[in-house]
Amino acid sequence: MYYNLVMEFNQITDTPPHIQELLIEGYRRMSPQQKLKRVDELTKAVQQFALARIRRQYGDISEREQKLRLASLWLDRETMIKVFDWDPSVKGY
C-alpha cells in the first residue's frame, strides 16, 4: 500500500523521483517529535500565508476579524456560527 501512495504522489508532483526518495528517507529517519515539529512549522507557515492573503484582500480589519476569517478556513461553517457567531457564507472567509 505504501508503494502505491508513493507512486500516486510522484505522479502529481514536479519533484524528480530521486529527490522524492531522499525526502521520504529523511522523513523515515525523523523521530516522532521531529515529525510533529515539522508539521507544526508547516501548519504555521500555511496560516501565515493565509493571513497575508486575508490582510491583502480585506485591508484594514481588526485583529479579531482577521482571526475569524483565518479560523473559517479550518473550521466548518456550523462550528464558526455556533462558537463565534460568524457565518463565513455571509461575512466571507
HELIX and SHEET records of a PDB file:
HELIX    1   1 TYR A    2  GLN A   11  1                                  10    
HELIX    2   2 PRO A   17  ARG A   29  1                                  13    
HELIX    3   3 PRO A   32  TYR A   58  1                                  27    
HELIX    4   4 GLU A   63  ALA A   71  1                                   9    
HELIX    5   5 ARG A   77  PHE A   84  1                                   8    
HELIX    6   6 PRO A   88  LYS A   91  1                                   4    
END                                                                             
